[in-house]
């Protein structure tokens, strides 16, 4: 018998003896003291032992615990008409049965072999969870229901299917700041549908934060604007090159031709941006118009003698087929600029990225849930790339959390991949959300996905699909194995004596077939934070709109119900 089962069995036995009599008394006579018989021993006096000192009271209580069951069994209890024989028998039988079940049950704790030959994988202990009380909330302690929080210095990744509580269970609880130990820093949130902004804006504003919302399509009521060229000059070539790369559609690394056209198209974009700045407009929309009109772009470059202008003139006067492919690729970067609404968003200006670095401003970027989000994505990539450049130039006053919900919408965004290991050192932590591990791999490739996961301090999974056989297997493997015990019983044919032998075997902490069931109501969290624990966490999921901690803090957006 393991130590845990033995302790549970002893406690069950004691509880049966202590609580058996009052339970039987209440079952026979009810809960109204006025209807109880006038006897010495009642359900109340049971917990009021005689004696003037603590020692006398303890001694009397111990005697009662031993004597009363005997009096019941012998039918000598004055508290029952028949002496309590049936009640005493029921108490003893129930206590013995429950104690036996617990003592010999294998479900409470799997047997572990002391050799640890095949590993010693286990969940983080309750003591480790009690140390996780400040910072970003990842879930709830499954035993105490207290929030489990960590103070991050790096990046986070959450992987779960759509409509399974990523926003209500992680994004909103961390934006609401329900108590002083919760994370309370500045945030940039890429917010599909605007649910996070609508739910949390009032709370963030009430806490004294300046809340900005870029909402190009007016989905959440945000009215802010951002012009990326406003404070730029024609000599900022490196900046314009990096922004051109951010605007470009994701690179096709399997095609040399695609990479070539993308590289040449970025030169065209840089030239167009410079001409828009040179003419004093600082207008992204004017630059987009130049890309779509090669003749006007050629005329604008006539007076320019720099290397960028020479490169673009060579492209525009070169092979027609080559030029067409390059200009077509460049035009994709500005497809969002064809929409009058997006033109208004990019031409006006209501805030600076330096405001985010100062630590008193939050920014929500609302994207539509339909295909239009992929058209707007280049503008969002530009903003994030510019933000990352700003924090490199001017360190943030307080760690900035950049939440990218539905991160696949941005495509293979080089600024995220290249900044994964670097940005935390500048005070920026990225928290990207994915619908599946396959989606992450499809977006960034095997190597890119590995970089993002290896540089993350927190990786979290929940609601893993049973149909995702490979994903369940990977998670089971990641959780590891412990050294279990295989018991074999043999009977001696001569004497009939049964002999039990034990051998060490490798046992998964959670088999692949059990991952889906486990993650239905729990999250699996891997921490690359040895100061807390090296064991994985099994956490209950936070549900902001059902949790009294958040009552009155958030403005819930009702989800669309099921078909009916």
C-alpha positions in Angstrom: 0.0 0.0 0.0 1.4 3.4 -0.9 1.8 6.2 1.6 -1.0 8.2 0.1 -3.5 5.4 0.2 -2.5 4.4 3.7 -3.0 8.0 4.9 -6.4 8.3 3.2 -7.5 5.0 4.7 -6.6 6.1 8.2 -8.3 9.4 7.8 -11.4 7.7 6.4 -11.6 5.3 9.4 -11.2 8.2 11.9 -13.9 10.3 10.1 -16.3 7.3 10.1 -15.9 6.9 13.9 -16.1 10.7 14.6 -19.0 11.6 12.3 -20.9 8.3 12.4 -22.9 8.9 15.5 -24.0 12.5 14.8 -24.9 11.4 11.2 -27.0 8.5 12.5 -28.7 10.8 15.1 -29.7 13.4 12.5 -30.9 10.7 10.1 -33.2 9.3 12.8 -34.4 12.5 14.6 -34.0 15.2 11.9 -32.3 18.6 12.0 -34.8 20.4 14.3 -33.4 20.3 17.9 -36.9 20.9 19.3 -38.0 17.4 18.1 -35.0 15.6 19.5 -35.5 13.3 22.5 -34.5 14.5 25.9 -31.3 12.4 26.2 -27.8 13.1 27.2 -26.1 12.3 23.9 -27.2 14.4 20.9 -25.7 15.5 17.7 -24.6 18.8 19.4 -23.3 17.5 22.7 -21.2 15.0 20.7 -18.9 17.9 19.7 -19.0 19.4 23.3 -16.9 17.0 25.4 -16.9 17.2 29.2 -13.9 18.5 31.1 -12.5 21.7 32.4 -9.1 21.6 30.7 -8.1 20.9 27.1 -6.5 17.6 28.2 -9.7 16.5 30.0 -11.9 17.4 27.0 -9.6 15.6 24.6 -9.6 12.5 26.7 -13.4 12.5 27.0 -13.7 12.9 23.2 -11.4 10.0 22.5 -13.3 7.8 24.9 -16.6 8.8 23.2 -15.2 8.0 19.8 -14.3 4.4 21.0 -17.2 3.8 23.4 -20.2 5.1 21.4 -19.9 2.7 18.4 -19.7 -0.2 21.0 -22.8 1.1 22.8 -24.6 1.3 19.5 -23.6 -2.2 18.5 -24.7 -3.6 21.9 -28.0 -1.7 21.6 -27.2 0.3 24.8 -27.5 3.9 23.4 -30.2 6.0 25.0 -30.4 8.2 21.9 -32.3 5.6 20.0 -35.5 3.7 21.0 -34.0 0.3 20.0 -30.6 1.1 21.5 -29.1 1.9 18.1 -28.0 -1.6 17.0 -28.9 -1.0 13.4 -27.3 2.4 13.3 -24.1 1.1 14.9 -23.9 -1.8 12.5 -24.4 0.6 9.5 -21.7 2.9 10.8 -19.1 0.1 11.2 -19.9 -1.6 7.9 -19.8 1.7 5.9 -16.5 2.8 7.6 -14.9 -0.6 7.0 -16.0 -0.8 3.4 -14.9 2.7 2.5 -11.6 2.3 4.3 -11.0 -1.0 2.4 -11.8 0.5 -1.0 -9.4 3.4 -0.4 -6.7 1.2 1.0 -6.6 -1.2 -1.8 -7.7 1.1 -4.7 -5.2 1.7 -7.5 -6.9 4.7 -8.8 -5.7 7.3 -6.3 -2.1 7.1 -7.2 -0.3 4.9 -9.7 2.3 2.7 -8.2 5.9 4.0 -8.8 9.0 1.9 -8.8 11.8 3.3 -6.6 14.4 2.6 -9.2 13.1 5.4 -11.5 14.8 3.5 -14.3 12.3 4.8 -17.0 12.0 8.3 -15.6 10.0 10.0 -12.9 7.6 12.3 -14.8 4.9 13.9 -12.7 2.7 16.9 -12.5 3.8 20.0 -10.6 3.2 19.6 -6.9 0.7 21.7 -5.0 3.5 23.4 -3.2 4.9 24.6 -6.5 1.5 26.0 -7.5 1.1 27.9 -4.3 4.2 29.9 -5.3 2.6 31.0 -8.5 0.4 33.9 -7.3 1.7 37.0 -9.2 1.9 37.9 -12.8 0.0 36.6 -15.9 -2.8 34.2 -15.1 -2.6 30.8 -16.8 -5.5 29.0 -15.1 -6.7 27.8 -11.7 -5.2 25.4 -9.2 -7.5 22.4 -9.7 -7.5 21.8 -5.9 -7.8 25.2 -4.3 -9.3 27.0 -7.4 -6.8 29.9 -6.7 -5.4 31.6 -9.8 -2.0 30.3 -11.0 0.2 33.1 -12.3 3.7 33.5 -13.4 6.0 36.5 -13.9 7.3 36.2 -17.4 10.4 37.7 -19.0 10.0 35.8 -22.3 7.3 34.7 -24.7 4.1 32.6 -24.4 2.3 30.3 -26.8 -1.2 29.0 -26.4 -2.6 26.3 -28.7 -6.3 25.4 -28.6 -9.2 25.1 -31.1 -11.4 28.1 -31.9 -14.3 28.9 -29.5 -12.7 27.0 -26.6 -12.0 29.9 -24.3 -8.7 31.4 -25.3 -10.1 34.9 -25.1 -12.5 34.5 -22.1 -10.1 32.2 -20.2 -6.7 33.9 -20.9 -6.8 37.3 -22.7 -9.7 38.9 -20.7 -8.6 37.6 -17.2 -5.2 39.2 -17.7 -6.6 42.5 -19.0 -9.1 42.8 -16.2 -6.5 43.0 -13.3 -8.9 41.6 -10.7 -6.5 42.0 -7.7 -3.2 43.6 -6.8 -1.2 40.4 -7.5 -2.4 40.3 -11.1 -0.2 41.5 -14.0 -1.0 45.2 -14.7 1.3 46.3 -17.4 0.7 47.8 -20.9 -0.7 45.7 -23.7 -1.0 45.6 -27.4 -3.8 43.2 -28.5 -4.4 42.0 -32.0 -8.1 41.4 -31.5 -10.2 39.4 -33.9 -13.8 40.7 -34.0 -13.0 43.3 -31.3 -14.4 41.1 -28.4 -11.5 41.9 -26.1 -11.7 45.6 -26.7 -15.4 45.7 -26.0 -15.1 43.6 -22.9 -12.0 45.2 -21.3 -11.8 48.9 -22.5 -14.0 50.2 -19.7 -11.9 48.4 -17.0 -8.6 49.5 -18.5 -9.7 53.1 -18.7 -11.0 53.0 -15.1 -7.5 52.0 -14.0 -6.1 55.1 -15.5 -4.8 53.7 -18.8 -5.1 55.4 -22.1 -6.9 52.9 -24.4 -6.4 53.2 -28.2 -8.2 51.1 -30.7 -7.4 50.8 -34.4 -10.7 49.5 -35.8 -10.5 50.0 -39.6 -13.9 48.5 -40.3 -15.8 50.0 -37.3 -16.5 46.6 -35.7 -15.9 47.6 -32.1 -16.3 51.4 -32.1 -12.6 52.3 -32.1 -11.7 55.5 -33.8 -7.9 55.8 -33.7 -5.7 56.2 -36.7 -2.0 55.6 -37.4 0.1 57.0 -40.3 3.4 55.0 -40.4 5.2 57.7 -42.5 4.4 60.7 -40.5 7.8 61.2 -38.8 10.0 59.6 -41.4 12.5 61.1 -43.8 13.8 60.0 -47.2 17.2 59.1 -45.7 15.6 56.4 -43.4 16.4 53.7 -46.0 16.9 50.9 -43.5 13.6 51.6 -41.8 11.8 51.7 -45.2 13.4 48.4 -46.2 12.3 46.7 -43.1 8.8 48.1 -43.4 8.7 47.0 -47.1 9.6 43.4 -45.9 6.8 43.6 -43.3 4.3 44.7 -46.0 5.2 41.9 -48.4 3.1 38.7 -48.5 4.8 35.8 -46.7 7.8 34.4 -48.6 7.5 31.2 -50.5 10.8 29.5 -49.4 10.3 26.6 -51.8 10.4 28.9 -54.8 13.6 30.7 -55.8 11.6 32.8 -58.3 9.2 33.8 -55.7 12.0 34.9 -53.3 13.5 36.9 -56.2 10.3 38.8 -57.1 9.7 39.5 -53.4 13.2 41.0 -53.0 12.8 43.1 -56.1 9.3 44.2 -55.2 10.6 45.5 -51.8 13.0 47.8 -53.7 10.0 49.2 -55.6 8.1 49.8 -52.4 11.0 51.6 -50.8 11.3 53.9 -53.8 7.6 54.7 -53.8 7.6 55.4 -50.0 10.6 57.7 -50.4 8.9 59.7 -53.2 5.7 60.1 -51.1 7.9 61.4 -48.2 10.0 63.7 -50.5 6.9 65.4 -51.9 5.9 66.4 -48.3 2.9 64.2 -48.1 4.2 61.5 -45.8 1.3 59.6 -47.3 1.3 55.8 -47.5 -1.7 55.9 -49.9 0.2 58.1 -52.3 3.1 55.6 -52.3 0.6 52.8 -53.0 -0.7 54.8 -56.0 2.8 55.1 -57.3 3.4 51.3 -57.1 0.2 50.8 -59.2 1.3 53.4 -61.8 4.8 52.6 -63.1 4.9 55.6 -65.4 4.3 58.1 -62.6 6.8 56.3 -60.5 9.4 56.5 -63.3 8.7 60.3 -63.6 9.1 60.8 -59.9 12.5 59.1 -59.9 13.9 61.2 -62.8 15.7 63.6 -60.4 16.9 60.9 -58.1 20.5 59.6 -58.5 20.8 57.2 -55.5 21.1 53.4 -55.6 17.4 52.8 -54.8 16.3 54.9 -57.7 18.8 53.3 -60.1 17.6 49.9 -59.1 14.0 50.7 -59.7 14.7 52.4 -63.0 16.4 49.2 -64.1 13.4 47.2 -63.1 10.9 49.5 -64.9 12.9 49.5 -68.1 13.8 45.8 -68.0 12.2 42.7 -69.4 8.4 43.1 -69.6 7.6 39.7 -68.0 10.0 40.2 -65.2 8.8 43.8 -64.5 5.1 42.6 -64.5 5.8 39.9 -61.9 7.8 42.3 -59.7 5.1 45.1 -59.8 2.3 42.6 -59.2 4.1 41.3 -56.1 4.7 44.9 -54.9 1.0 45.7 -55.5 0.0 42.9 -53.1 1.6 44.7 -50.3 -0.8 47.6 -50.8 -4.0 45.8 -51.6 -5.5 47.1 -48.3 -4.9 50.7 -49.5 -7.5 50.4 -52.2 -10.3 50.6 -49.6 -11.3 54.2 -48.7 -11.8 53.1 -45.0 -8.2 51.9 -44.8 -7.0 55.0 -46.6 -8.5 57.1 -43.8 -6.9 54.9 -41.2 -3.4 55.3 -42.6 -3.6 59.0 -43.6 -4.6 60.5 -40.2 -2.8 60.1 -36.9 -4.1 60.0 -33.3 -1.2 58.4 -31.4 2.5 57.6 -31.6 4.2 54.2 -30.9 6.3 56.0 -28.4 3.2 56.3 -26.2 3.2 52.5 -25.9 6.9 52.5 -24.9 6.0 54.9 -22.1 3.9 52.3 -20.4 0.6 54.2 -19.9 -1.2 53.3 -23.2 -2.9 50.2 -24.4 -3.5 49.5 -28.1 -6.2 47.2 -29.5 -6.1 46.3 -33.2 -9.4 45.0 -34.4 -9.5 42.6 -37.4 -12.5 41.1 -39.0 -13.1 37.4 -38.7 -13.7 36.8 -42.4 -11.3 36.8 -45.3 -10.8 40.6 -45.2 -8.4 40.1 -42.3 -5.8 38.7 -44.7 -6.1 41.9 -46.8 -5.6 44.1 -43.7 -2.8 41.9 -42.3 0.0 43.8 -44.2 -0.9 47.0 -42.4 -0.9 45.2 -39.1 2.4 43.7 -39.8 3.8 47.1 -40.6 2.5 48.5 -37.3 4.0 45.6 -35.3 7.3 45.8 -37.1 7.4 49.5 -36.5 6.6 48.9 -32.8 9.4 46.3 -32.5 11.8 48.8 -34.0 10.6 51.5 -31.6 11.3 49.4 -28.5 14.8 48.6 -29.8 15.5 52.3 -30.1 13.7 53.4 -26.9 13.5 50.8 -24.1 10.0 50.4 -22.6 9.3 51.8 -19.2 7.5 48.6 -18.2 7.4 45.2 -19.9 5.0 45.3 -22.8 2.7 42.3 -23.5 1.9 41.9 -27.2 -1.1 39.5 -27.6 -1.5 38.2 -31.1 -4.8 36.2 -31.2 -5.2 34.0 -34.3 -1.6 34.6 -35.1 -1.8 32.7 -38.4 -3.7 35.7 -39.9 -0.4 37.6 -40.1 1.2 34.9 -42.1 4.9 34.0 -41.7 5.8 37.3 -40.1 9.6 37.6 -40.1 9.6 40.2 -37.4 8.0 37.8 -34.9 10.3 34.9 -35.9 13.4 37.0 -35.8 12.3 38.8 -32.6 11.3 35.8 -30.7 14.6 35.4 -28.9 15.5 39.1 -29.0 12.5 41.2 -28.1 12.2 39.9 -24.5 15.5 41.5 -23.8 14.1 44.8 -24.9 11.1 44.4 -22.5 8.5 42.9 -25.0 6.8 39.6 -24.4 4.9 38.0 -27.3 1.9 35.9 -26.6 0.7 34.2 -29.7 -2.4 32.1 -30.0 -2.9 29.2 -32.4 -5.7 26.8 -33.3 -3.4 23.8 -33.5 0.2 22.9 -33.6 -0.2 21.9 -37.2 -1.3 25.5 -38.0 1.8 26.9 -36.3 4.0 24.5 -38.3 2.2 25.3 -41.6 2.7 29.0 -41.0 6.4 29.0 -40.1 7.6 25.6 -41.2 9.2 23.0 -38.9 12.3 25.1 -38.2 10.3 28.3 -37.6 7.8 26.6 -35.3 10.7 25.0 -33.4 12.3 28.5 -32.9 9.1 29.9 -31.5 8.5 27.0 -29.1 12.1 26.8 -28.0 12.2 30.5 -27.1 8.9 30.5 -25.2 8.8 30.5 -21.4 5.2 29.2 -21.4 3.5 26.7 -23.8 -0.1 25.9 -23.1 -2.5 23.4 -24.6 -6.2 22.6 -24.0 -9.1 21.0 -25.8 -6.9 18.9 -27.9 -9.0 17.0 -30.5 -9.3 13.3 -30.2 -8.9 13.2 -33.9 -5.5 14.8 -33.7 -3.8 11.5 -33.2 -0.3 12.9 -33.9 -0.9 15.9 -31.6 -2.0 13.7 -28.7 1.0 11.4 -29.2 3.4 14.4 -29.2 1.8 15.8 -26.0 2.0 12.4 -24.3 5.6 12.1 -25.2 6.4 15.6 -24.0 4.8 14.9 -20.6 7.2 12.0 -20.3 7.1 8.6 -18.5 7.5 7.4 -15.0 8.8 4.1 -13.7 5.7 2.2 -12.9 5.2 -1.2 -11.2 3.9 -4.3 -13.0 2.5 -6.8 -10.5 2.3 -10.4 -11.4 0.6 -13.0 -9.2 1.5 -16.7 -9.4 0.0 -19.6 -7.5 2.1 -22.5 -6.3 0.4 -25.7 -7.7 1.4 -27.7 -4.7 0.7 -25.4 -1.8 -1.8 -23.1 -3.4 0.1 -20.1 -2.0 0.0 -16.9 -4.1 3.2 -15.1 -4.7 3.3 -11.5 -6.0 6.3 -10.2 -7.9 6.9 -6.7 -9.0 9.0 -5.4 -11.9 9.8 -1.9 -13.2 8.0 -0.8 -16.4 7.8 2.5 -18.4 4.4 4.1 -18.0 3.3 7.4 -19.7 2.2 10.2 -17.3 -0.8 10.5 -19.6 -1.3 8.1 -22.5 -2.0 9.5 -25.9 -5.5 8.1 -25.7 -6.2 10.1 -22.5 -5.0 13.6 -23.7 -8.3 14.6 -25.3 -10.3 13.8 -22.2 -7.8 15.4 -19.8 -7.6 18.7 -21.8 -11.4 19.0 -22.1 -11.6 20.8 -18.8 -7.9 21.3 -17.9 -4.9 23.0 -19.5 -1.5 21.4 -19.9 1.2 24.0 -19.3 4.9 23.6 -19.9 7.1 26.1 -18.2 10.7 26.9 -19.2 11.1 28.7 -15.9 13.1 26.6 -13.5 12.6 29.1 -10.7 9.0 27.8 -10.4 9.2 24.1 -11.4 10.5 21.8 -14.1 7.3 19.7 -14.0 4.3 20.4 -16.3 1.2 22.0 -14.8 -2.3 20.6 -14.9 -4.6 23.6 -14.4 -8.3 24.1 -14.4 -9.4 26.7 -17.0 -10.3 30.2 -16.0 -13.7 31.3 -17.2 -13.9 35.1 -16.8 -17.7 35.4 -17.2 -18.4 32.7 -14.7 -15.8 33.7 -12.1 -17.0 36.1 -9.4 -13.5 37.7 -9.3 -14.4 39.5 -12.6 -18.0 40.4 -11.7 -18.5 44.0 -12.8 -15.0 44.4 -14.3 -15.7 43.2 -17.8 -18.5 43.8 -20.3 -19.2 40.4 -21.8 -20.0 40.0 -25.5 -22.6 37.3 -25.8 -21.4 34.5 -28.1 -23.4 33.3 -31.0 -25.5 30.3 -29.8 -25.8 26.9 -31.4 -28.2 26.1 -34.1 -31.7 25.3 -32.8 
